[in-house]
Amino acid sequence: MPSADGEQAVDPLTDGLPGTPNPYKWNEFGYQPPLLDVDGDGHDDAVAFAPLWEKRAGAFLVLRGTDGGFDAEKVQLLTPGELGVPLRLS
């Protein structure tokens, strides 16, 4: 939900996100991602990394921006394996 200053909070328990978050909520996104227009539609998007998503495989979530903020139903999930990025959790 957008705040008064235009910020919008999205966390692993936001309704509509694809994939499987860790059920204990300590699977927060790795950092606050920068906003950028990844698909050229004129809206700010974000790519967030969730290290324990998809049963500890990790996932990059591409949050698509709209006039009203991020749309959870338009989020694209990409695993590190799909991107050819090695992920090692110690």
PDB file with one MODEL, atoms N, CA, C and O in Angstrom:
MODEL        1
ATOM      1  N   MET A   1       0.848  -1.175   0.000  1.00  0.00           N
ATOM      2  CA  MET A   1       0.000   0.000   0.000  1.00  0.00           C
ATOM      3  C   MET A   1       0.893   1.238   0.000  1.00  0.00           C
ATOM      4  O   MET A   1       1.800   1.332   0.828  1.00  0.00           O
ATOM      5  N   PRO A   2       0.662   2.195  -0.908  1.00  0.00           N
ATOM      6  CA  PRO A   2       1.482   3.405  -0.952  1.00  0.00           C
ATOM      7  C   PRO A   2       1.307   4.241   0.309  1.00  0.00           C
ATOM      8  O   PRO A   2       0.212   4.309   0.867  1.00  0.00           O
ATOM      9  N   SER A   3       2.385   4.876   0.756  1.00  0.00           N
ATOM     10  CA  SER A   3       2.305   5.761   1.912  1.00  0.00           C
ATOM     11  C   SER A   3       2.039   7.180   1.428  1.00  0.00           C
ATOM     12  O   SER A   3       1.957   7.427   0.224  1.00  0.00           O
ATOM     13  N   ALA A   4       1.906   8.107   2.362  1.00  0.00           N
ATOM     14  CA  ALA A   4       1.607   9.493   2.026  1.00  0.00           C
ATOM     15  C   ALA A   4       2.687  10.126   1.156  1.00  0.00           C
ATOM     16  O   ALA A   4       2.392  11.006   0.346  1.00  0.00           O
ATOM     17  N   ASP A   5       3.948   9.683   1.315  1.00  0.00           N
ATOM     18  CA  ASP A   5       5.025  10.280   0.535  1.00  0.00           C
ATOM     19  C   ASP A   5       5.324   9.506  -0.746  1.00  0.00           C
ATOM     20  O   ASP A   5       6.356   9.742  -1.373  1.00  0.00           O
ATOM     21  N   GLY A   6       4.450   8.593  -1.145  1.00  0.00           N
ATOM     22  CA  GLY A   6       4.606   7.862  -2.387  1.00  0.00           C
ATOM     23  C   GLY A   6       5.359   6.558  -2.272  1.00  0.00           C
ATOM     24  O   GLY A   6       5.489   5.839  -3.263  1.00  0.00           O
ATOM     25  N   GLU A   7       5.863   6.224  -1.083  1.00  0.00           N
ATOM     26  CA  GLU A   7       6.552   4.947  -0.915  1.00  0.00           C
ATOM     27  C   GLU A   7       5.537   3.824  -0.826  1.00  0.00           C
ATOM     28  O   GLU A   7       4.398   4.026  -0.405  1.00  0.00           O
ATOM     29  N   GLN A   8       5.968   2.637  -1.230  1.00  0.00           N
ATOM     30  CA  GLN A   8       5.113   1.461  -1.156  1.00  0.00           C
ATOM     31  C   GLN A   8       5.910   0.326  -0.544  1.00  0.00           C
ATOM     32  O   GLN A   8       7.013   0.022  -0.999  1.00  0.00           O
ATOM     33  N   ALA A   9       5.363  -0.298   0.478  1.00  0.00           N
ATOM     34  CA  ALA A   9       6.027  -1.429   1.118  1.00  0.00           C
ATOM     35  C   ALA A   9       5.576  -2.730   0.452  1.00  0.00           C
ATOM     36  O   ALA A   9       4.382  -2.983   0.293  1.00  0.00           O
ATOM     37  N   VAL A  10       6.551  -3.542   0.070  1.00  0.00           N
ATOM     38  CA  VAL A  10       6.299  -4.876  -0.467  1.00  0.00           C
ATOM     39  C   VAL A  10       7.230  -5.794   0.298  1.00  0.00           C
ATOM     40  O   VAL A  10       8.438  -5.560   0.353  1.00  0.00           O
ATOM     41  N   ASP A  11       6.666  -6.845   0.892  1.00  0.00           N
ATOM     42  CA  ASP A  11       7.502  -7.807   1.597  1.00  0.00           C
ATOM     43  C   ASP A  11       7.108  -9.217   1.166  1.00  0.00           C
ATOM     44  O   ASP A  11       6.158  -9.374   0.399  1.00  0.00           O
ATOM     45  N   PRO A  12       7.812 -10.243   1.638  1.00  0.00           N
ATOM     46  CA  PRO A  12       7.539 -11.600   1.197  1.00  0.00           C
ATOM     47  C   PRO A  12       6.116 -12.086   1.450  1.00  0.00           C
ATOM     48  O   PRO A  12       5.682 -13.058   0.831  1.00  0.00           O
ATOM     49  N   LEU A  13       5.392 -11.439   2.335  1.00  0.00           N
ATOM     50  CA  LEU A  13       4.026 -11.876   2.616  1.00  0.00           C
ATOM     51  C   LEU A  13       2.981 -11.048   1.868  1.00  0.00           C
ATOM     52  O   LEU A  13       1.786 -11.198   2.126  1.00  0.00           O
ATOM     53  N   THR A  14       3.400 -10.187   0.954  1.00  0.00           N
ATOM     54  CA  THR A  14       2.467  -9.414   0.146  1.00  0.00           C
ATOM     55  C   THR A  14       1.639 -10.359  -0.718  1.00  0.00           C
ATOM     56  O   THR A  14       2.193 -11.204  -1.421  1.00  0.00           O
ATOM     57  N   ASP A  15       0.334 -10.222  -0.668  1.00  0.00           N
ATOM     58  CA  ASP A  15      -0.555 -11.079  -1.463  1.00  0.00           C
ATOM     59  C   ASP A  15      -0.247 -10.967  -2.947  1.00  0.00           C
ATOM     60  O   ASP A  15      -0.001  -9.876  -3.462  1.00  0.00           O
ATOM     61  N   GLY A  16      -0.262 -12.106  -3.629  1.00  0.00           N
ATOM     62  CA  GLY A  16      -0.118 -12.139  -5.077  1.00  0.00           C
ATOM     63  C   GLY A  16       1.272 -12.379  -5.599  1.00  0.00           C
ATOM     64  O   GLY A  16       1.439 -12.604  -6.798  1.00  0.00           O
ATOM     65  N   LEU A  17       2.294 -12.339  -4.736  1.00  0.00           N
ATOM     66  CA  LEU A  17       3.646 -12.579  -5.224  1.00  0.00           C
ATOM     67  C   LEU A  17       3.804 -14.044  -5.628  1.00  0.00           C
ATOM     68  O   LEU A  17       3.290 -14.928  -4.944  1.00  0.00           O
ATOM     69  N   PRO A  18       4.507 -14.311  -6.730  1.00  0.00           N
ATOM     70  CA  PRO A  18       4.695 -15.698  -7.166  1.00  0.00           C
ATOM     71  C   PRO A  18       5.745 -16.411  -6.322  1.00  0.00           C
ATOM     72  O   PRO A  18       6.536 -15.778  -5.623  1.00  0.00           O
ATOM     73  N   GLY A  19       5.737 -17.729  -6.400  1.00  0.00           N
ATOM     74  CA  GLY A  19       6.763 -18.518  -5.744  1.00  0.00           C
ATOM     75  C   GLY A  19       6.449 -18.833  -4.301  1.00  0.00           C
ATOM     76  O   GLY A  19       5.332 -18.630  -3.824  1.00  0.00           O
ATOM     77  N   THR A  20       7.464 -19.334  -3.617  1.00  0.00           N
ATOM     78  CA  THR A  20       7.311 -19.800  -2.253  1.00  0.00           C
ATOM     79  C   THR A  20       8.239 -19.053  -1.317  1.00  0.00           C
ATOM     80  O   THR A  20       9.443 -19.310  -1.313  1.00  0.00           O
ATOM     81  N   PRO A  21       7.701 -18.120  -0.513  1.00  0.00           N
ATOM     82  CA  PRO A  21       8.559 -17.459   0.472  1.00  0.00           C
ATOM     83  C   PRO A  21       8.807 -18.380   1.650  1.00  0.00           C
ATOM     84  O   PRO A  21       8.094 -19.364   1.844  1.00  0.00           O
ATOM     85  N   ASN A  22       9.814 -18.057   2.428  1.00  0.00           N
ATOM     86  CA  ASN A  22      10.048 -18.796   3.656  1.00  0.00           C
ATOM     87  C   ASN A  22       8.915 -18.459   4.617  1.00  0.00           C
ATOM     88  O   ASN A  22       8.593 -17.282   4.776  1.00  0.00           O
ATOM     89  N   PRO A  23       8.298 -19.446   5.263  1.00  0.00           N
ATOM     90  CA  PRO A  23       7.122 -19.179   6.101  1.00  0.00           C
ATOM     91  C   PRO A  23       7.421 -18.436   7.399  1.00  0.00           C
ATOM     92  O   PRO A  23       6.482 -18.048   8.094  1.00  0.00           O
ATOM     93  N   TYR A  24       8.668 -18.225   7.753  1.00  0.00           N
ATOM     94  CA  TYR A  24       8.998 -17.633   9.044  1.00  0.00           C
ATOM     95  C   TYR A  24       9.262 -16.134   9.000  1.00  0.00           C
ATOM     96  O   TYR A  24       9.671 -15.548  10.002  1.00  0.00           O
ATOM     97  N   LYS A  25       9.035 -15.514   7.860  1.00  0.00           N
ATOM     98  CA  LYS A  25       9.180 -14.079   7.633  1.00  0.00           C
ATOM     99  C   LYS A  25      10.599 -13.558   7.831  1.00  0.00           C
ATOM    100  O   LYS A  25      10.804 -12.351   7.705  1.00  0.00           O
ATOM    101  N   TRP A  26      11.575 -14.383   8.130  1.00  0.00           N
ATOM    102  CA  TRP A  26      12.938 -13.889   8.149  1.00  0.00           C
ATOM    103  C   TRP A  26      13.528 -13.936   6.750  1.00  0.00           C
ATOM    104  O   TRP A  26      14.734 -13.776   6.566  1.00  0.00           O
ATOM    105  N   ASN A  27      12.676 -14.153   5.776  1.00  0.00           N
ATOM    106  CA  ASN A  27      13.085 -14.139   4.382  1.00  0.00           C
ATOM    107  C   ASN A  27      12.792 -12.775   3.758  1.00  0.00           C
ATOM    108  O   ASN A  27      12.207 -12.697   2.678  1.00  0.00           O
ATOM    109  N   GLU A  28      13.192 -11.720   4.426  1.00  0.00           N
ATOM    110  CA  GLU A  28      12.990 -10.393   3.860  1.00  0.00           C
ATOM    111  C   GLU A  28      13.839 -10.244   2.601  1.00  0.00           C
ATOM    112  O   GLU A  28      14.799 -10.987   2.402  1.00  0.00           O
ATOM    113  N   PHE A  29      13.486  -9.299   1.769  1.00  0.00           N
ATOM    114  CA  PHE A  29      14.287  -9.045   0.577  1.00  0.00           C
ATOM    115  C   PHE A  29      15.672  -8.585   1.007  1.00  0.00           C
ATOM    116  O   PHE A  29      15.826  -7.945   2.048  1.00  0.00           O
ATOM    117  N   GLY A  30      16.678  -8.912   0.204  1.00  0.00           N
ATOM    118  CA  GLY A  30      18.055  -8.666   0.582  1.00  0.00           C
ATOM    119  C   GLY A  30      18.435  -7.201   0.762  1.00  0.00           C
ATOM    120  O   GLY A  30      19.345  -6.909   1.538  1.00  0.00           O
ATOM    121  N   TYR A  31      17.787  -6.284   0.089  1.00  0.00           N
ATOM    122  CA  TYR A  31      18.115  -4.867   0.188  1.00  0.00           C
ATOM    123  C   TYR A  31      16.973  -4.068  -0.422  1.00  0.00           C
ATOM    124  O   TYR A  31      16.084  -4.636  -1.057  1.00  0.00           O
ATOM    125  N   GLN A  32      16.993  -2.776  -0.236  1.00  0.00           N
ATOM    126  CA  GLN A  32      15.992  -1.921  -0.861  1.00  0.00           C
ATOM    127  C   GLN A  32      16.476  -1.647  -2.282  1.00  0.00           C
ATOM    128  O   GLN A  32      17.454  -0.925  -2.470  1.00  0.00           O
ATOM    129  N   PRO A  33      15.811  -2.208  -3.275  1.00  0.00           N
ATOM    130  CA  PRO A  33      16.315  -2.092  -4.651  1.00  0.00           C
ATOM    131  C   PRO A  33      16.099  -0.690  -5.222  1.00  0.00           C
ATOM    132  O   PRO A  33      15.168   0.018  -4.840  1.00  0.00           O
ATOM    133  N   PRO A  34      16.980  -0.308  -6.144  1.00  0.00           N
ATOM    134  CA  PRO A  34      16.761   0.969  -6.828  1.00  0.00           C
ATOM    135  C   PRO A  34      15.567   0.845  -7.771  1.00  0.00           C
ATOM    136  O   PRO A  34      15.207  -0.254  -8.192  1.00  0.00           O
ATOM    137  N   LEU A  35      14.974   1.957  -8.091  1.00  0.00           N
ATOM    138  CA  LEU A  35      13.868   1.980  -9.038  1.00  0.00           C
ATOM    139  C   LEU A  35      14.420   2.253 -10.433  1.00  0.00           C
ATOM    140  O   LEU A  35      15.234   3.159 -10.615  1.00  0.00           O
ATOM    141  N   LEU A  36      13.982   1.475 -11.411  1.00  0.00           N
ATOM    142  CA  LEU A  36      14.388   1.663 -12.792  1.00  0.00           C
ATOM    143  C   LEU A  36      13.301   1.101 -13.691  1.00  0.00           C
ATOM    144  O   LEU A  36      12.540   0.225 -13.279  1.00  0.00           O
ATOM    145  N   ASP A  37      13.226   1.588 -14.888  1.00  0.00           N
ATOM    146  CA  ASP A  37      12.211   1.136 -15.836  1.00  0.00           C
ATOM    147  C   ASP A  37      12.800  -0.004 -16.664  1.00  0.00           C
ATOM    148  O   ASP A  37      13.437   0.241 -17.688  1.00  0.00           O
ATOM    149  N   VAL A  38      12.592  -1.250 -16.229  1.00  0.00           N
ATOM    150  CA  VAL A  38      13.218  -2.392 -16.900  1.00  0.00           C
ATOM    151  C   VAL A  38      12.506  -2.817 -18.176  1.00  0.00           C
ATOM    152  O   VAL A  38      13.090  -3.510 -19.008  1.00  0.00           O
ATOM    153  N   ASP A  39      11.244  -2.407 -18.340  1.00  0.00           N
ATOM    154  CA  ASP A  39      10.507  -2.851 -19.524  1.00  0.00           C
ATOM    155  C   ASP A  39      10.127  -1.718 -20.478  1.00  0.00           C
ATOM    156  O   ASP A  39       9.416  -1.947 -21.457  1.00  0.00           O
ATOM    157  N   GLY A  40      10.597  -0.495 -20.198  1.00  0.00           N
ATOM    158  CA  GLY A  40      10.386   0.614 -21.110  1.00  0.00           C
ATOM    159  C   GLY A  40       8.964   1.151 -21.189  1.00  0.00           C
ATOM    160  O   GLY A  40       8.598   1.798 -22.171  1.00  0.00           O
ATOM    161  N   ASP A  41       8.153   0.886 -20.151  1.00  0.00           N
ATOM    162  CA  ASP A  41       6.758   1.347 -20.207  1.00  0.00           C
ATOM    163  C   ASP A  41       6.545   2.704 -19.536  1.00  0.00           C
ATOM    164  O   ASP A  41       5.413   3.179 -19.448  1.00  0.00           O
ATOM    165  N   GLY A  42       7.630   3.333 -19.061  1.00  0.00           N
ATOM    166  CA  GLY A  42       7.521   4.636 -18.435  1.00  0.00           C
ATOM    167  C   GLY A  42       7.219   4.602 -16.946  1.00  0.00           C
ATOM    168  O   GLY A  42       7.056   5.658 -16.334  1.00  0.00           O
ATOM    169  N   HIS A  43       7.139   3.421 -16.345  1.00  0.00           N
ATOM    170  CA  HIS A  43       6.895   3.275 -14.908  1.00  0.00           C
ATOM    171  C   HIS A  43       8.142   2.703 -14.232  1.00  0.00           C
ATOM    172  O   HIS A  43       8.837   1.861 -14.802  1.00  0.00           O
ATOM    173  N   ASP A  44       8.414   3.166 -13.020  1.00  0.00           N
ATOM    174  CA  ASP A  44       9.537   2.616 -12.263  1.00  0.00           C
ATOM    175  C   ASP A  44       9.237   1.183 -11.843  1.00  0.00           C
ATOM    176  O   ASP A  44       8.153   0.890 -11.339  1.00  0.00           O
ATOM    177  N   ASP A  45      10.198   0.299 -12.051  1.00  0.00           N
ATOM    178  CA  ASP A  45      10.125  -1.099 -11.641  1.00  0.00           C
ATOM    179  C   ASP A  45      11.241  -1.326 -10.635  1.00  0.00           C
ATOM    180  O   ASP A  45      12.106  -0.467 -10.460  1.00  0.00           O
ATOM    181  N   ALA A  46      11.229  -2.477  -9.971  1.00  0.00           N
ATOM    182  CA  ALA A  46      12.296  -2.832  -9.042  1.00  0.00           C
ATOM    183  C   ALA A  46      12.611  -4.318  -9.197  1.00  0.00           C
ATOM    184  O   ALA A  46      11.728  -5.128  -9.478  1.00  0.00           O
ATOM    185  N   VAL A  47      13.869  -4.655  -9.011  1.00  0.00           N
ATOM    186  CA  VAL A  47      14.292  -6.055  -8.991  1.00  0.00           C
ATOM    187  C   VAL A  47      14.806  -6.324  -7.587  1.00  0.00           C
ATOM    188  O   VAL A  47      15.855  -5.817  -7.190  1.00  0.00           O
ATOM    189  N   ALA A  48      14.062  -7.122  -6.845  1.00  0.00           N
ATOM    190  CA  ALA A  48      14.431  -7.445  -5.463  1.00  0.00           C
ATOM    191  C   ALA A  48      14.955  -8.876  -5.404  1.00  0.00           C
ATOM    192  O   ALA A  48      14.450  -9.763  -6.093  1.00  0.00           O
ATOM    193  N   PHE A  49      15.966  -9.088  -4.581  1.00  0.00           N
ATOM    194  CA  PHE A  49      16.489 -10.439  -4.382  1.00  0.00           C
ATOM    195  C   PHE A  49      16.013 -10.960  -3.036  1.00  0.00           C
ATOM    196  O   PHE A  49      16.150 -10.289  -2.014  1.00  0.00           O
ATOM    197  N   ALA A  50      15.458 -12.153  -3.048  1.00  0.00           N
ATOM    198  CA  ALA A  50      15.005 -12.819  -1.828  1.00  0.00           C
ATOM    199  C   ALA A  50      15.828 -14.094  -1.688  1.00  0.00           C
ATOM    200  O   ALA A  50      15.540 -15.079  -2.367  1.00  0.00           O
ATOM    201  N   PRO A  51      16.839 -14.103  -0.830  1.00  0.00           N
ATOM    202  CA  PRO A  51      17.792 -15.212  -0.780  1.00  0.00           C
ATOM    203  C   PRO A  51      17.214 -16.557  -0.355  1.00  0.00           C
ATOM    204  O   PRO A  51      17.777 -17.592  -0.711  1.00  0.00           O
ATOM    205  N   LEU A  52      16.127 -16.579   0.381  1.00  0.00           N
ATOM    206  CA  LEU A  52      15.595 -17.865   0.848  1.00  0.00           C
ATOM    207  C   LEU A  52      14.278 -18.245   0.177  1.00  0.00           C
ATOM    208  O   LEU A  52      13.612 -19.189   0.603  1.00  0.00           O
ATOM    209  N   TRP A  53      13.909 -17.526  -0.849  1.00  0.00           N
ATOM    210  CA  TRP A  53      12.685 -17.812  -1.609  1.00  0.00           C
ATOM    211  C   TRP A  53      12.842 -19.140  -2.337  1.00  0.00           C
ATOM    212  O   TRP A  53      13.966 -19.599  -2.540  1.00  0.00           O
ATOM    213  N   GLU A  54      11.762 -19.750  -2.726  1.00  0.00           N
ATOM    214  CA  GLU A  54      11.772 -21.004  -3.499  1.00  0.00           C
ATOM    215  C   GLU A  54      12.571 -22.102  -2.789  1.00  0.00           C
ATOM    216  O   GLU A  54      13.453 -22.735  -3.369  1.00  0.00           O
ATOM    217  N   LYS A  55      12.230 -22.302  -1.515  1.00  0.00           N
ATOM    218  CA  LYS A  55      12.848 -23.366  -0.703  1.00  0.00           C
ATOM    219  C   LYS A  55      14.365 -23.244  -0.659  1.00  0.00           C
ATOM    220  O   LYS A  55      15.090 -24.215  -0.873  1.00  0.00           O
ATOM    221  N   ARG A  56      14.830 -22.024  -0.375  1.00  0.00           N
ATOM    222  CA  ARG A  56      16.243 -21.673  -0.214  1.00  0.00           C
ATOM    223  C   ARG A  56      17.033 -21.637  -1.515  1.00  0.00           C
ATOM    224  O   ARG A  56      18.259 -21.535  -1.485  1.00  0.00           O
ATOM    225  N   ALA A  57      16.352 -21.717  -2.663  1.00  0.00           N
ATOM    226  CA  ALA A  57      17.051 -21.583  -3.942  1.00  0.00           C
ATOM    227  C   ALA A  57      17.355 -20.120  -4.240  1.00  0.00           C
ATOM    228  O   ALA A  57      18.270 -19.811  -5.004  1.00  0.00           O
ATOM    229  N   GLY A  58      16.584 -19.225  -3.636  1.00  0.00           N
ATOM    230  CA  GLY A  58      16.717 -17.801  -3.906  1.00  0.00           C
ATOM    231  C   GLY A  58      15.912 -17.417  -5.132  1.00  0.00           C
ATOM    232  O   GLY A  58      15.626 -18.255  -5.987  1.00  0.00           O
ATOM    233  N   ALA A  59      15.549 -16.148  -5.213  1.00  0.00           N
ATOM    234  CA  ALA A  59      14.791 -15.674  -6.366  1.00  0.00           C
ATOM    235  C   ALA A  59      14.972 -14.179  -6.533  1.00  0.00           C
ATOM    236  O   ALA A  59      15.100 -13.433  -5.563  1.00  0.00           O
ATOM    237  N   PHE A  60      14.978 -13.764  -7.783  1.00  0.00           N
ATOM    238  CA  PHE A  60      14.897 -12.360  -8.137  1.00  0.00           C
ATOM    239  C   PHE A  60      13.443 -12.107  -8.512  1.00  0.00           C
ATOM    240  O   PHE A  60      12.883 -12.814  -9.351  1.00  0.00           O
ATOM    241  N   LEU A  61      12.840 -11.115  -7.902  1.00  0.00           N
ATOM    242  CA  LEU A  61      11.460 -10.759  -8.208  1.00  0.00           C
ATOM    243  C   LEU A  61      11.477  -9.411  -8.915  1.00  0.00           C
ATOM    244  O   LEU A  61      11.944  -8.415  -8.362  1.00  0.00           O
ATOM    245  N   VAL A  62      10.967  -9.388 -10.139  1.00  0.00           N
ATOM    246  CA  VAL A  62      10.859  -8.153 -10.902  1.00  0.00           C
ATOM    247  C   VAL A  62       9.475  -7.591 -10.631  1.00  0.00           C
ATOM    248  O   VAL A  62       8.473  -8.120 -11.111  1.00  0.00           O
ATOM    249  N   LEU A  63       9.428  -6.517  -9.858  1.00  0.00           N
ATOM    250  CA  LEU A  63       8.164  -5.880  -9.493  1.00  0.00           C
ATOM    251  C   LEU A  63       7.862  -4.798 -10.517  1.00  0.00           C
ATOM    252  O   LEU A  63       8.580  -3.802 -10.611  1.00  0.00           O
ATOM    253  N   ARG A  64       6.799  -4.997 -11.280  1.00  0.00           N
ATOM    254  CA  ARG A  64       6.426  -4.060 -12.345  1.00  0.00           C
ATOM    255  C   ARG A  64       5.660  -2.884 -11.765  1.00  0.00           C
ATOM    256  O   ARG A  64       4.728  -3.060 -10.980  1.00  0.00           O
ATOM    257  N   GLY A  65       6.060  -1.698 -12.155  1.00  0.00           N
ATOM    258  CA  GLY A  65       5.393  -0.493 -11.705  1.00  0.00           C
ATOM    259  C   GLY A  65       4.199  -0.144 -12.575  1.00  0.00           C
ATOM    260  O   GLY A  65       4.162  -0.474 -13.760  1.00  0.00           O
ATOM    261  N   THR A  66       3.233   0.520 -11.981  1.00  0.00           N
ATOM    262  CA  THR A  66       2.046   1.025 -12.671  1.00  0.00           C
ATOM    263  C   THR A  66       1.814   2.459 -12.204  1.00  0.00           C
ATOM    264  O   THR A  66       2.578   2.982 -11.392  1.00  0.00           O
ATOM    265  N   ASP A  67       0.771   3.090 -12.710  1.00  0.00           N
ATOM    266  CA  ASP A  67       0.429   4.434 -12.238  1.00  0.00           C
ATOM    267  C   ASP A  67       0.131   4.444 -10.747  1.00  0.00           C
ATOM    268  O   ASP A  67       0.327   5.463 -10.085  1.00  0.00           O
ATOM    269  N   GLY A  68      -0.347   3.311 -10.203  1.00  0.00           N
ATOM    270  CA  GLY A  68      -0.720   3.228  -8.795  1.00  0.00           C
ATOM    271  C   GLY A  68       0.284   2.515  -7.912  1.00  0.00           C
ATOM    272  O   GLY A  68      -0.035   2.201  -6.766  1.00  0.00           O
ATOM    273  N   GLY A  69       1.483   2.249  -8.402  1.00  0.00           N
ATOM    274  CA  GLY A  69       2.491   1.545  -7.610  1.00  0.00           C
ATOM    275  C   GLY A  69       2.783   0.170  -8.195  1.00  0.00           C
ATOM    276  O   GLY A  69       2.446  -0.112  -9.345  1.00  0.00           O
ATOM    277  N   PHE A  70       3.403  -0.667  -7.405  1.00  0.00           N
ATOM    278  CA  PHE A  70       3.733  -2.015  -7.876  1.00  0.00           C
ATOM    279  C   PHE A  70       2.488  -2.882  -7.918  1.00  0.00           C
ATOM    280  O   PHE A  70       1.606  -2.766  -7.068  1.00  0.00           O
ATOM    281  N   ASP A  71       2.428  -3.747  -8.913  1.00  0.00           N
ATOM    282  CA  ASP A  71       1.295  -4.658  -9.074  1.00  0.00           C
ATOM    283  C   ASP A  71       1.798  -6.076  -8.820  1.00  0.00           C
ATOM    284  O   ASP A  71       2.542  -6.624  -9.633  1.00  0.00           O
ATOM    285  N   ALA A  72       1.393  -6.676  -7.691  1.00  0.00           N
ATOM    286  CA  ALA A  72       1.863  -8.015  -7.319  1.00  0.00           C
ATOM    287  C   ALA A  72       1.482  -9.065  -8.357  1.00  0.00           C
ATOM    288  O   ALA A  72       2.160 -10.086  -8.470  1.00  0.00           O
ATOM    289  N   GLU A  73       0.428  -8.841  -9.103  1.00  0.00           N
ATOM    290  CA  GLU A  73       0.016  -9.821 -10.114  1.00  0.00           C
ATOM    291  C   GLU A  73       0.881  -9.748 -11.372  1.00  0.00           C
ATOM    292  O   GLU A  73       0.793 -10.627 -12.230  1.00  0.00           O
ATOM    293  N   LYS A  74       1.708  -8.721 -11.493  1.00  0.00           N
ATOM    294  CA  LYS A  74       2.593  -8.586 -12.648  1.00  0.00           C
ATOM    295  C   LYS A  74       4.047  -8.861 -12.292  1.00  0.00           C
ATOM    296  O   LYS A  74       4.943  -8.522 -13.067  1.00  0.00           O
ATOM    297  N   VAL A  75       4.298  -9.463 -11.143  1.00  0.00           N
ATOM    298  CA  VAL A  75       5.662  -9.749 -10.708  1.00  0.00           C
ATOM    299  C   VAL A  75       6.193 -10.963 -11.463  1.00  0.00           C
ATOM    300  O   VAL A  75       5.499 -11.968 -11.618  1.00  0.00           O
ATOM    301  N   GLN A  76       7.422 -10.854 -11.925  1.00  0.00           N
ATOM    302  CA  GLN A  76       8.086 -11.965 -12.596  1.00  0.00           C
ATOM    303  C   GLN A  76       9.119 -12.550 -11.649  1.00  0.00           C
ATOM    304  O   GLN A  76       9.896 -11.803 -11.053  1.00  0.00           O
ATOM    305  N   LEU A  77       9.147 -13.865 -11.497  1.00  0.00           N
ATOM    306  CA  LEU A  77      10.092 -14.555 -10.626  1.00  0.00           C
ATOM    307  C   LEU A  77      11.141 -15.247 -11.478  1.00  0.00           C
ATOM    308  O   LEU A  77      10.813 -15.989 -12.404  1.00  0.00           O
ATOM    309  N   LEU A  78      12.404 -14.999 -11.161  1.00  0.00           N
ATOM    310  CA  LEU A  78      13.520 -15.650 -11.841  1.00  0.00           C
ATOM    311  C   LEU A  78      14.454 -16.218 -10.782  1.00  0.00           C
ATOM    312  O   LEU A  78      14.900 -15.489  -9.896  1.00  0.00           O
ATOM    313  N   THR A  79      14.753 -17.503 -10.864  1.00  0.00           N
ATOM    314  CA  THR A  79      15.683 -18.100  -9.918  1.00  0.00           C
ATOM    315  C   THR A  79      17.113 -17.839 -10.390  1.00  0.00           C
ATOM    316  O   THR A  79      17.343 -17.621 -11.579  1.00  0.00           O
ATOM    317  N   PRO A  80      18.074 -17.859  -9.466  1.00  0.00           N
ATOM    318  CA  PRO A  80      19.471 -17.705  -9.879  1.00  0.00           C
ATOM    319  C   PRO A  80      19.864 -18.733 -10.940  1.00  0.00           C
ATOM    320  O   PRO A  80      20.599 -18.406 -11.872  1.00  0.00           O
ATOM    321  N   GLY A  81      19.385 -19.962 -10.810  1.00  0.00           N
ATOM    322  CA  GLY A  81      19.696 -20.990 -11.794  1.00  0.00           C
ATOM    323  C   GLY A  81      19.204 -20.633 -13.187  1.00  0.00           C
ATOM    324  O   GLY A  81      19.888 -20.893 -14.177  1.00  0.00           O
ATOM    325  N   GLU A  82      18.016 -20.037 -13.266  1.00  0.00           N
ATOM    326  CA  GLU A  82      17.479 -19.629 -14.573  1.00  0.00           C
ATOM    327  C   GLU A  82      18.310 -18.514 -15.202  1.00  0.00           C
ATOM    328  O   GLU A  82      18.366 -18.382 -16.424  1.00  0.00           O
ATOM    329  N   LEU A  83      18.949 -17.719 -14.356  1.00  0.00           N
ATOM    330  CA  LEU A  83      19.776 -16.617 -14.846  1.00  0.00           C
ATOM    331  C   LEU A  83      21.247 -17.002 -14.995  1.00  0.00           C
ATOM    332  O   LEU A  83      22.053 -16.210 -15.485  1.00  0.00           O
ATOM    333  N   GLY A  84      21.598 -18.225 -14.567  1.00  0.00           N
ATOM    334  CA  GLY A  84      22.986 -18.664 -14.639  1.00  0.00           C
ATOM    335  C   GLY A  84      23.854 -18.034 -13.565  1.00  0.00           C
ATOM    336  O   GLY A  84      25.069 -17.923 -13.732  1.00  0.00           O
ATOM    337  N   VAL A  85      23.236 -17.618 -12.458  1.00  0.00           N
ATOM    338  CA  VAL A  85      23.955 -16.992 -11.357  1.00  0.00           C
ATOM    339  C   VAL A  85      24.132 -18.024 -10.249  1.00  0.00           C
ATOM    340  O   VAL A  85      23.136 -18.522  -9.725  1.00  0.00           O
ATOM    341  N   PRO A  86      25.351 -18.360  -9.877  1.00  0.00           N
ATOM    342  CA  PRO A  86      25.527 -19.323  -8.791  1.00  0.00           C
ATOM    343  C   PRO A  86      25.106 -18.711  -7.467  1.00  0.00           C
ATOM    344  O   PRO A  86      25.394 -17.547  -7.191  1.00  0.00           O
ATOM    345  N   LEU A  87      24.432 -19.490  -6.663  1.00  0.00           N
ATOM    346  CA  LEU A  87      24.005 -19.027  -5.336  1.00  0.00           C
ATOM    347  C   LEU A  87      24.442 -20.066  -4.327  1.00  0.00           C
ATOM    348  O   LEU A  87      24.144 -21.253  -4.458  1.00  0.00           O
ATOM    349  N   ARG A  88      25.151 -19.599  -3.325  1.00  0.00           N
ATOM    350  CA  ARG A  88      25.611 -20.501  -2.284  1.00  0.00           C
ATOM    351  C   ARG A  88      25.274 -19.902  -0.925  1.00  0.00           C
ATOM    352  O   ARG A  88      25.766 -18.833  -0.565  1.00  0.00           O
ATOM    353  N   LEU A  89      24.440 -20.597  -0.187  1.00  0.00           N
ATOM    354  CA  LEU A  89      24.109 -20.145   1.159  1.00  0.00           C
ATOM    355  C   LEU A  89      24.951 -20.921   2.151  1.00  0.00           C
ATOM    356  O   LEU A  89      25.003 -22.150   2.108  1.00  0.00           O
ATOM    357  N   SER A  90      25.610 -20.202   3.044  1.00  0.00           N
ATOM    358  CA  SER A  90      26.425 -20.888   4.037  1.00  0.00           C
ATOM    359  C   SER A  90      25.753 -20.843   5.380  1.00  0.00           C
ATOM    360  O   SER A  90      26.287 -21.370   6.355  1.00  0.00           O
TER     361      SER A  90
ENDMDL
END
